[in-house]
Amino acid sequence: GNVVYWAFKISDVNTTGASGYWKVEGLPFTTSSSQYFKSGAFGCLNQGLSSDHHWLELPSSNTMMYLFNVADEGSWQYEAITPTAGYYFVASGTYRV
């Protein structure tokens, strides 16, 4: 088959001093095309999300994913890291290769 199931958990990480965009690298297989997921499950604690609508984006020909935010009548952009202590994030989903 060509469907990959993934899941991960980030527990009690200190992101104080961090900058840039939220992403996960090292997925087991390379994506064949760009994919956006709102149906995957994810949740977080102590990450000040910047809008009400979020997707996970897997860019074409990559082994990484970004947390992507969409503002109502506004911009679409990658979610910036919120520097904080006690950061938690859990997620799971599938993608096609």
N, C-alpha and C positions, 0 to 999 in steps of 0.2 A: 504494500500500500504506500501511499504518499502522504499520509496524515501523521503528524508528530504531536504527541501529547507532552506538555511540559507543566511543571509546577515548581515553585520555590518559596522560601520563607527567609526574610531578613529580620533578625531578632536583636533588639537592644543595641543598635549601632549608633555611634556618636559621629554625626556629620558636621560638627562644629568646624568652621574654617573651609568647608567644601564649597565648590562652585561648579557651574556648568549645568548640564541637563541630566535628568534622571534616565538611566539606561541600564540594561542588563546585557552582558556579552557572554559568548561561549555557548550559545544554543547548539544542540548536537548535530543539526543538519542545516545546510544553506537553503535559504528561501529561494523560490523560483521567480517570484514577482512580489511587488509591494503588497502588503496585507494590513488592513486595519480591523481591529476587533473591539466592539463594544460588548459583545456577548460573553467574553471571557470573564472570569471572576477575579476581582482584586479588591483589596482594602488596605488601609494604612492608618497609622497613628503617629502624630507629630510631624506630618508632612503637610504644610499649609497649601493645599491644592488651590490653584489660581482661578478655576472656573467650575461650573457645575457639570460639564460634560467632558468625559475623558475616554480615550481609546488607547489601545496598545498598538503601536505601529511596528511592523517588521519590514524594514526596507528591502528592496529587491537585491538578490545575490549577497545576502549577509547572514551572519549568525548572531545578531543582536536585536534587541527590541527597545523602543523608547516609549515612555509615557507621554501621550500627546493630549493637549487640552484644546477645547473649542469654546470660545466665548460667544454667547448669544449676540448676533449682529456684530461680531468682532473678529479678531484674528484667530488663526489656527497656528499653534506653535508647540514646540517641545516643552514639557514641564520642567521648570528650573528646580534644582535641589534647594530645599529649605534647610539651612544650617541649624542643627539642633542636637540635643542629646536624647537618647531613648527613642530612636527611630525604629518603627516596625512596619513591615510590608509583606503581604502574602498575595500570591497570584497563581492562577492555573488557567490552562486553555489548550488550544490546538492550533496548528498551522499546517499549510501544505508545502511540500517541496517539489 
